Structures are given as structure tokens and as C-alpha cells.
Amino acid sequence: MKIMRSVVVSLAMTLLSAPVIHGQDLSKYRNFSFGMSLVELSKQVDSQPLQTKLIQKRPAVIQELTWWPREYSGSSLQAEPIWQVLFTFYNGELYRILVTYDRHATEGLGIEDMVEAISAKYGPATRPDVEISFPTNELYRSTEKVIARWEDSQYSFNLFRSSFLNTFGLVMFSKGLDVQVRAAIAGSIKLQEQEYPQREIERQKKVADNLEAARQKNRPTFRP
């Protein structure tokens, strides 16, 4: 009886540990790991950090780096299905990756084809009835419907179809940092609203000063 109980316990432990042993790694996409620095990623894509776009400076620094893999793929041009990758950094740390697939490379592929291909890498998908937002990207609508999702306690991968670009996309992010980024964006908007009256006063003063300087310059020399 004791032997049988031990076997059952061992089998149960094995089954419970199986998802951990065989679980898919959602902490990275290809060779890009969440948490890597802007400098580290720039070296991988042969791009200078100066080419990044500054989204905001306060209360946290948010930056974006856009990469077009096909420009660097050389002989593998036809094999690269990605049109564009947008990397977003929070205080210098990679927290979000937005992949836009080339519409010609995915032509004819249906939703199930895309889900099957991604599931082969990241495991079974869920089909939540939710939308995903793009707070810093102008290529997309404010929200898109999530087709399928792969996630664990720390990371979330979301497949969608862009209604504007007419192609599939995959947006991935660190859940913990995503919460901080949304709070930082809200904080930035609040700061701008608080500082607007003073900035408007300064703007109007600068306009008046420039106008007066032009008046002083032109008044002595003007002849009707």
C-alpha cells in the first residue's frame, strides 16, 4: 500500500511539474529579450540609439526604436516574413515588442494558420474576447481585437489583424512594466495639463517680446 501511494504521489508530481519543464519561454522574441537595454538591442539590429524616438521624458523616459528586418536580411529577403518591428523602452529597458508581418508573406494565410504557426513556438493559445491598445503607435487604431493570446504570469503575446494595414501583427509585452508605462503616460498627461497655463503665459510673452524687438528694429528705418 505504501509502495502504491508513493508511485501515485510520484506520478502526480511528475504531471504537475510537466508544464514547468516543457513550458514555452515567453521572456523573449527571437533573439530579443525583455529587459535588455537600448544599447544592447541597437547593436543587434545595427542601429544607433540616436535613431530612437523619444515619446516622453517625464515622469519616466519612454523611447521607441523602429527596425525593418528585410533591409538587413540580405539573401534571406524572401524568407523574412516581418515588415517592421517596433521596440518600446521604459527607462532604457525593453518592455514591449510590436511585430507587423509583411502582408505578401502572409497572403492566403487564415487565422488558424497563424495561430498554429505561433503555437508551435509558444504553446497552446487562448481566445479571449478582448482588445489590445497601441498608446504610442500612429500606424494602428487606438485598439485592435485580439485573435489569440499566449501568456504566463509575466508576459503576454497577442495576435491581431490590423484593420488599417490589412495584415497580421503580434504585440508582446512585460505585464509588470506595462502597468508602470500606462501610469507614466497618464502622469505625463497630467503634468502637461498642470503646466499648460504657465507655458501659455511664457509663449505669449515670447511672441510679444519678438514683436517688440522687430518693432524696435524696423521703426527707425521704415519710410512710407
DACORLIN-V202925 format. One line per field, one symbol per residue. burial: # if it has 24 or more other C-alpha atoms within 12 Angstrom, else .. Layout:
burial = ???
//
This chain:
burial = .......................######..#######..##..#...#..#..##...##########...........######################...#.......##..##..#..#......######.##...#########..########....########..##..#..##.......................................
//
